[in-house]
Amino acid sequence: MPRHCAAEDCSNSVWYSGRPVHTFPREPTLRKLWIRAARPSQPTWKPAKGACLCTEHFADEDYQRSPKLLESLGLPVKQLRLKPGVVPSLFTRKRKRERHSGAVEKRRRKEDHFTNDQFVPVILAKTGLKKLKPYAD
């Protein structure tokens, strides 16, 4: 059995957590919907045998009995059953970082690059010098 929820960007531990988990359905159409919901950025991803999703990806109304009601009555929540045909719908997606941030930054630096003709008046004004000596190797 996997140790973590199979949903993208979810790191909830399912190993000995006491939380109910739901394995991917066997029915092909429903299974594809679960995969698409769990890993939208990886359309070719195939869940391993025993891969599961934690309860955080399902709404209370997705269950035959409300998990909150069972908890409030002190009944075990481990035996939650999903309604037939339910697809996980609750996901928090992390913002994707800019992939080429180094290249973008380099491009910005090139655009902001000053030529010597632009720099000299600024240096003279800030240092109080009247003239710059030419640089010799």
C-alpha positions as semicolon CSV with decimal commas, in nm:
position;residue;x (nm);y (nm);z (nm)
1;M;0,000;0,000;0,000
2;P;0,134;0,347;-0,088
3;R;0,241;0,578;0,191
4;H;0,096;0,902;0,053
5;C;-0,213;1,021;-0,126
6;A;-0,171;0,989;-0,506
7;A;-0,316;1,333;-0,579
8;E;-0,085;1,591;-0,730
9;D;0,048;1,835;-0,467
10;C;-0,097;1,631;-0,177
11;S;0,143;1,486;0,076
12;N;-0,108;1,348;0,324
13;S;0,019;1,027;0,472
14;V;-0,218;0,734;0,440
15;W;0,007;0,481;0,613
16;Y;-0,128;0,416;0,963
17;S;-0,304;0,754;0,963
18;G;-0,635;0,610;1,071
19;R;-0,799;0,812;0,794
20;P;-1,007;0,637;0,534
21;V;-0,864;0,625;0,183
22;H;-1,019;0,541;-0,149
23;T;-0,848;0,326;-0,411
24;F;-0,890;0,411;-0,777
25;P;-1,200;0,246;-0,927
26;R;-1,165;-0,048;-1,165
27;E;-1,435;0,069;-1,405
28;P;-1,232;0,224;-1,695
29;T;-1,437;0,539;-1,758
30;L;-1,462;0,634;-1,391
31;R;-1,094;0,546;-1,339
32;K;-0,993;0,788;-1,619
33;L;-1,199;1,065;-1,457
34;W;-1,028;1,002;-1,121
35;I;-0,684;1,008;-1,286
36;R;-0,763;1,331;-1,470
37;A;-0,885;1,490;-1,146
38;A;-0,591;1,367;-0,935
39;R;-0,310;1,448;-1,180
40;P;-0,428;1,709;-1,433
41;S;-0,074;1,805;-1,538
42;Q;0,022;1,440;-1,604
43;P;-0,235;1,301;-1,850
44;T;-0,038;0,981;-1,916
45;W;0,012;0,900;-1,546
46;K;-0,112;0,556;-1,441
47;P;-0,179;0,486;-1,073
48;A;0,013;0,198;-0,918
49;K;-0,176;-0,099;-0,784
50;G;-0,323;0,008;-0,453
51;A;-0,283;0,382;-0,524
52;C;-0,539;0,580;-0,331
53;L;-0,675;0,925;-0,259
54;C;-0,733;1,061;0,090
55;T;-1,070;1,184;0,211
56;E;-0,967;1,549;0,170
57;H;-1,040;1,526;-0,203
58;F;-1,405;1,434;-0,159
59;A;-1,695;1,651;-0,043
60;D;-1,922;1,539;0,242
61;E;-2,207;1,488;-0,006
62;D;-1,992;1,237;-0,198
63;Y;-2,037;0,985;0,084
64;Q;-2,330;0,758;0,160
65;R;-2,305;0,877;0,521
66;S;-2,167;1,215;0,624
67;P;-1,817;1,187;0,776
68;K;-1,886;1,486;1,002
69;L;-2,205;1,323;1,130
70;L;-2,024;0,996;1,205
71;E;-1,749;1,185;1,390
72;S;-2,001;1,383;1,594
73;L;-2,173;1,058;1,697
74;G;-1,840;0,903;1,792
75;L;-1,870;0,634;1,526
76;P;-1,566;0,508;1,332
77;V;-1,502;0,709;1,018
78;K;-1,276;0,441;0,870
79;Q;-1,564;0,265;0,697
80;L;-1,680;0,554;0,481
81;R;-1,829;0,453;0,149
82;L;-1,849;0,675;-0,153
83;K;-2,168;0,706;-0,354
84;P;-2,149;0,525;-0,690
85;G;-1,994;0,726;-0,973
86;V;-1,837;0,995;-0,752
87;V;-1,527;1,175;-0,884
88;P;-1,286;1,353;-0,644
89;S;-1,330;1,728;-0,672
90;L;-1,146;1,901;-0,387
91;F;-0,787;1,985;-0,476
92;T;-0,553;2,266;-0,383
93;R;-0,313;2,332;-0,665
94;K;0,023;2,494;-0,601
95;R;0,109;2,782;-0,829
96;K;0,353;2,682;-1,097
97;R;0,679;2,868;-1,081
98;E;0,814;3,042;-1,384
99;R;1,017;2,777;-1,563
100;H;1,268;2,998;-1,737
101;S;1,316;3,255;-1,464
102;G;1,694;3,254;-1,523
103;A;1,651;3,322;-1,893
104;V;1,386;3,586;-1,829
105;E;1,610;3,759;-1,575
106;K;1,904;3,753;-1,818
107;R;1,685;3,906;-2,089
108;R;1,575;4,180;-1,847
109;R;1,936;4,258;-1,758
110;K;2,021;4,291;-2,128
111;E;1,728;4,529;-2,178
112;D;1,832;4,735;-1,875
113;H;2,198;4,743;-1,980
114;F;2,343;5,091;-1,999
115;T;2,601;5,193;-2,257
116;N;2,911;5,386;-2,147
117;D;2,768;5,703;-2,301
118;Q;2,469;5,676;-2,069
119;F;2,677;5,587;-1,764
120;V;2,943;5,858;-1,779
121;P;2,715;6,155;-1,697
122;V;2,565;5,965;-1,403
123;I;2,908;5,875;-1,262
124;L;3,035;6,230;-1,307
125;A;2,731;6,376;-1,133
126;K;2,750;6,135;-0,838
127;T;3,126;6,159;-0,783
128;G;3,175;6,527;-0,851
129;L;3,443;6,455;-1,111
130;K;3,471;6,672;-1,421
131;K;3,614;6,411;-1,652
132;L;3,683;6,035;-1,648
133;K;4,023;5,902;-1,740
134;P;4,019;5,652;-2,025
135;Y;4,068;5,292;-1,921
136;A;4,389;5,132;-2,047
137;D;4,473;4,763;-2,042
